[in-house]
Amino acid sequence: MKIVHLICFLVITSQITYSQSLNHELSNASTSQSLKETTSAPLLPEWNSRRITGLAYSTFVPGSGQFYLGHKLKGSLITVGFLASAVTAIISHNNFIANRERLDNLKFDYYNADRYALAEELWRQIKEVNDEQKVNENKRKYSSYIAAGIWLLNIIDYLFLTDDFGVTDFSNNLNINNNLALTDLQNIISIKIPL
């Protein structure tokens, strides 16, 4: 969580620094021509219903907002990265819980062992399971951090770096002759089933 707060702090600080430098450039602009050049690129893109819908998509499924706005490769990569790290964190958590239960059972058997050889074998297994549990705990922790980082970078990318490519018109992709009548098109697409 500290990493997320640090990243948010750095992003906000960089935006404040950028806006201060932009204001400084605006105050030093001597002509209206240089004023137009410095203010032509807004910091945030224009918000409309598509951008708000995409932000909602991107908040719940990282990368889907970028995909919605037309950045299909970037959206797909963000989604795959987030899902891979989230699934890894979930699997590591399940393995961590299973190892903890196995460790409790091995400790119980170790305390109740009546032979030295059996106790030594149980102790060896306890050490192996304990080491495996530490690996799963670290894998779970780092995978969770990576998933949270990808989600945060997804939101930052959506807010500042993703432009709207507009609505994709799927009707232009059809290679159908305009000379065909509607009934001919229905006959081509329909399936006849004899009764």
Summary of the structure (lengths in Angstrom):
residues: 195
radius of gyration: 29.0
end to end distance: 64.8
largest distance: 92.8
contacts: 468
relative contact order: 0.11
helix: 76%
strand: 0%
